[in-house]
Amino acid sequence: MPEDEFRALYRRLRAAAQTDDPRGALRHLTPERIAAAAAGVRLGRTVSLAAPIETRPGPDNPVPAEHRMTGPAAAEAGAAGLHFALDRIAMNVHGDADSHLDALCHVLFDGELYHGVPAGTVTAEGAGPLSVDLVRDGIVGRGVLLDIPRLRGVPWLEPGDQVTAADLAAAEEAQGVRVGPGDLLLVRVGHRRRRGELGAWDAARARAGLHPSALDFLAGRRVAVLGSDGNNDTAPSVVAEVAFPVHVLAMHAMGVHLMDYLQFEELAPVCAEAGRWSFLCVVAPLRLPGATGSPVNPIAVL
């Protein structure tokens, strides 16, 4: 996609998404839609959409999370009385392995954040009004899983492959579901299955994701949140001058929160067995005022 074509798409999506609501696309997730999603629970079954946090380095995770035990002390382990097991964790929230949610302050483009907020509001002290604290009450609504490898009859999409708006529409038809206003759209590309079966690779250089033009589909359906088992963006980027065009379009132009590197390998077979590809989805990021994102463990409730 040439840069001028990308920027024209950016301007069009941004103009269509103009709102005074700083929550961006979450404005489509109304109380009535949340209640309707909750009323759709049938099986009472819960499924995690997060991958286990990794503490070992790999080609896609050179700086993994650090988890260390801080207690009990050696002398306390077998001692009488009360003692506690304690631990501490530190992590790079926006890596290429761990499941996480991107706050609207995560993407800086042409000197601005979403909603025209100056990029200079992100400082060493924190990210200001568009931080992950914006969703401190959680994101709860109707999740819809569109399984693109299932549509194409393959176990996964190969790195560099792209999901188009036509793919999303075809997956809807094949699965008997329709994405609607306020939905949490989850797009499976099979990244986690490929990683599990073939081993990790440098996903920063090559990964499957959405083509930028697929964002027209999200805009037309007024999607509230976009999540994938990859990064949402294809690598290499199809826009030579913009490394993460889907991040720019979704977050910066449309105000759509993103969830990257989820895992759907447990959810997809449950949906297939139940014949239902929509469910209540509960996303509870950590309360980290000023942070640009959060590790996250979304839960699907069928």
C-alpha positions in Angstrom: 0.0 0.0 0.0 1.6 3.3 -1.0 2.0 5.9 1.8 -0.4 8.4 0.1 -3.1 5.7 -0.1 -2.5 4.8 3.6 -2.8 8.4 4.7 -6.0 8.8 2.7 -7.4 5.8 4.5 -6.2 7.2 7.8 -7.9 10.6 7.2 -11.1 8.9 6.2 -11.3 6.6 9.2 -10.3 9.4 11.6 -13.0 11.7 10.2 -15.6 9.0 10.5 -14.6 8.2 14.1 -14.6 11.8 15.4 -16.2 12.0 18.9 -15.9 14.1 22.1 -15.7 10.9 24.1 -12.1 10.2 25.1 -12.9 6.5 25.4 -12.9 6.3 21.7 -14.6 3.2 20.2 -15.5 2.0 23.7 -18.4 4.4 23.4 -20.1 1.7 21.2 -20.0 -0.6 24.2 -23.2 0.6 25.8 -24.7 -0.8 29.1 -27.5 -2.3 27.0 -25.0 -4.2 24.9 -23.1 -5.4 27.9 -26.3 -6.7 29.5 -27.2 -8.4 26.2 -23.8 -10.1 26.1 -24.2 -11.3 29.7 -27.6 -12.7 28.9 -26.1 -14.8 26.1 -24.2 -17.1 28.4 -25.5 -20.6 27.9 -22.9 -23.2 29.0 -21.4 -21.4 32.0 -17.9 -22.4 30.7 -14.9 -20.0 31.0 -11.9 -20.1 28.8 -8.7 -18.0 29.2 -7.5 -16.1 26.1 -4.0 -15.4 27.4 -0.8 -17.2 26.9 1.3 -18.1 30.0 3.8 -15.3 30.8 7.3 -16.5 29.7 10.5 -16.0 31.7 13.0 -17.6 29.3 14.5 -15.6 26.4 13.7 -16.6 22.9 13.9 -15.2 19.3 10.7 -13.3 19.8 11.2 -12.5 23.5 14.9 -11.4 24.0 14.0 -9.6 27.2 11.5 -11.9 28.9 9.6 -11.2 32.1 11.6 -11.6 35.3 10.0 -13.7 38.0 11.9 -14.3 41.2 11.0 -15.6 44.6 11.6 -13.2 47.5 10.5 -15.4 50.3 10.5 -17.5 52.3 14.1 -17.1 53.4 16.1 -20.3 53.7 15.9 -20.2 57.5 12.1 -19.8 57.4 11.3 -22.8 55.2 11.3 -25.4 57.9 10.9 -23.1 60.9 8.0 -23.1 63.3 5.5 -20.3 63.2 4.0 -18.2 60.4 6.0 -17.3 57.3 5.1 -16.3 53.7 6.0 -17.4 50.2 6.7 -14.2 48.2 7.6 -13.3 44.7 8.2 -10.4 42.3 7.6 -9.9 38.6 8.9 -7.3 36.1 8.1 -7.4 32.4 8.2 -5.5 29.0 4.4 -5.0 28.5 4.7 -4.5 24.7 6.8 -7.5 23.7 6.2 -10.1 21.0 5.3 -13.0 23.3 3.2 -12.1 26.3 -0.6 -11.3 26.0 -1.2 -7.6 26.6 -3.6 -4.7 26.0 -2.5 -1.5 24.4 -3.7 1.8 25.9 -4.7 4.6 23.5 -1.5 6.5 24.5 0.6 3.7 23.1 0.7 5.0 19.5 2.4 8.3 18.7 1.9 9.5 15.0 2.8 12.8 13.5 3.3 14.3 16.9 0.0 13.4 18.3 -1.8 10.7 20.3 -5.4 9.6 19.7 -8.0 12.4 19.9 -5.4 15.1 19.0 -3.7 14.8 22.4 -0.1 16.2 22.0 2.5 13.4 22.1 4.4 15.5 24.6 1.9 14.5 27.3 3.7 11.2 27.5 6.6 11.8 29.8 8.9 9.9 32.1 6.2 10.5 34.8 3.5 8.6 32.9 1.1 8.9 29.9 -1.6 11.1 31.2 -5.3 11.0 30.2 -5.1 8.2 27.6 -3.3 5.7 29.8 -4.5 2.2 30.6 -6.3 3.8 33.6 -9.0 4.8 31.1 -10.2 1.2 31.2 -9.7 0.7 35.0 -13.3 -0.5 35.2 -12.6 -3.3 32.7 -13.9 -4.0 29.3 -16.9 -6.4 29.2 -19.0 -7.2 26.2 -19.7 -9.6 23.3 -16.6 -11.2 22.0 -16.6 -12.7 18.5 -13.9 -15.0 17.3 -13.2 -15.1 13.5 -11.0 -18.1 12.7 -9.1 -17.3 9.5 -7.0 -20.5 9.3 -10.3 -22.5 9.7 -11.8 -20.5 6.8 -8.8 -21.3 4.6 -8.4 -24.9 5.7 -4.9 -24.5 7.1 -3.6 -24.8 10.7 -2.2 -21.3 10.6 -1.3 -18.4 8.4 2.3 -18.2 7.4 4.3 -15.1 8.6 3.8 -12.2 6.3 0.3 -13.4 5.2 -2.5 -10.8 5.5 -6.1 -10.9 6.6 -8.4 -8.8 4.4 -11.9 -7.4 4.9 -13.1 -10.1 2.5 -11.6 -12.7 4.8 -13.4 -11.3 7.8 -16.7 -11.2 6.0 -16.2 -14.8 4.6 -15.4 -16.1 8.1 -18.6 -14.5 9.4 -20.6 -16.3 6.8 -18.8 -19.6 7.3 -19.2 -19.5 11.1 -22.8 -18.2 11.1 -22.0 -15.1 13.1 -22.0 -11.4 12.4 -19.9 -8.7 14.1 -21.9 -5.8 15.4 -21.6 -2.5 17.2 -19.6 -2.6 20.5 -18.2 -6.1 19.8 -14.8 -7.2 20.9 -13.5 -8.7 17.6 -10.9 -11.4 18.0 -9.1 -12.6 14.9 -7.2 -15.9 14.9 -4.3 -16.2 12.5 -2.8 -19.3 14.2 0.3 -17.6 15.5 0.3 -19.5 18.8 -0.3 -22.9 17.2 2.6 -22.3 14.7 4.8 -21.2 17.5 3.9 -24.2 19.6 4.5 -26.7 16.9 7.5 -25.2 15.0 9.1 -23.2 17.8 9.5 -19.4 18.3 10.9 -17.2 15.6 11.7 -13.4 15.3 8.1 -12.2 15.0 9.2 -8.6 14.8 10.5 -9.4 11.3 7.8 -11.8 10.1 4.2 -12.4 11.3 0.7 -12.7 9.9 -1.8 -10.0 10.6 -4.5 -7.7 9.2 -4.1 -5.7 6.0 -4.7 -2.0 6.7 -7.7 -2.0 4.4 -9.4 -4.5 6.7 -9.9 -1.6 9.1 -12.8 -0.5 6.9 -14.6 -3.6 8.1 -14.1 -2.6 11.8 -15.3 0.9 11.1 -18.4 -0.2 9.3 -19.3 -2.6 12.2 -18.4 -0.1 14.9 -16.1 -2.5 16.7 -15.0 -1.5 20.2 -11.9 -3.6 20.7 -9.6 -5.6 18.3 -7.6 -8.6 19.5 -5.4 -11.2 17.8 -3.2 -14.1 18.6 -0.5 -12.2 16.8 0.4 -8.5 16.8 -2.6 -7.5 14.7 -0.1 -6.0 12.2 1.6 -7.9 9.5 5.3 -8.0 9.2 7.0 -6.9 7.0 4.6 -4.0 6.9 2.7 -3.5 3.6 3.3 0.3 4.1 7.0 0.9 3.7 7.0 4.2 5.5 4.8 3.0 8.5 5.9 0.0 10.4 2.6 -0.7 12.3 -0.2 0.6 10.0 -3.0 -1.3 11.8 -1.9 0.1 15.2 -2.0 3.6 13.7 -5.4 3.2 12.0 -7.1 1.3 14.9 -5.8 3.2 17.8 -4.7 6.6 16.6 -7.4 7.2 14.0 -10.4 5.2 15.4 -9.7 5.0 19.1 -9.9 1.2 19.2 -8.0 -0.5 22.0 -5.9 -3.4 20.8 -5.0 -6.7 22.5 -1.8 -8.4 21.1 -0.5 -12.0 21.3 -3.6 -13.6 22.8 -4.1 -17.3 22.4 -7.2 -18.9 21.0 -6.1 -22.6 20.8 -8.4 -23.5 23.8 -11.3 -21.3 22.8 -11.6 -22.2 19.1 -12.4 -25.9 19.7 -14.9 -25.0 22.4 -16.7 -22.6 20.0 -16.6 -25.2 17.2 -18.1 -27.9 19.5 -20.8 -25.5 20.8 -21.5 -24.1 17.3 -21.3 -20.6 18.7 -18.6 -18.1 17.9 -19.8 -15.3 20.1 -19.6 -15.2 23.9 -19.3 -12.8 26.9 -15.8 -11.5 27.1 -14.3 -10.0 30.2 -11.1 -8.0 30.0 -9.5 -6.8 33.3 -6.3 -4.9 32.8 -4.2 -4.0 35.9 -4.8 -0.6 37.5 -1.6 1.1 36.4 -2.2 4.9 36.2 0.1 6.4 33.6 1.0 3.1 31.9 0.8 2.6 28.1 -0.7 -0.9 28.5 -1.1 -3.9 30.7 -0.6 -7.6 30.8 -4.0 -9.1 30.4 -5.9 -12.4 30.8 -9.2 -12.0 28.9 -11.9 -14.6 29.8 -14.5 -15.9 27.4 -17.7 -17.1 29.0 -19.9 -19.3 26.9 
